[in-house]
């Protein structure tokens, strides 16, 4: 899997801004990494990018799991959500 595919699969769950911050690069750099290799502005993603994006994905899993648990908690139940 390449950088572009990974970012696309993460979709709106992880923004370019969040990826840039985690990678320690600019948003413009993230956009350049996503360009097709034949594009003049294409740049190779930094070493370790896959581990960084994997960590971000795992963080989102934890956040969504906590949200699901909160929504399922008895105190979150409303009369219309039996």
Secondary structure, 3 states (H helix, E strand, C coil): CCHHHHHHHHHHHCCHHHHHHHHCCCHHHHHHHHCCCCCCCCCCCCCCHHHHHHHHHHHHHHHHHHHHHHHHCHHHCCHHHC
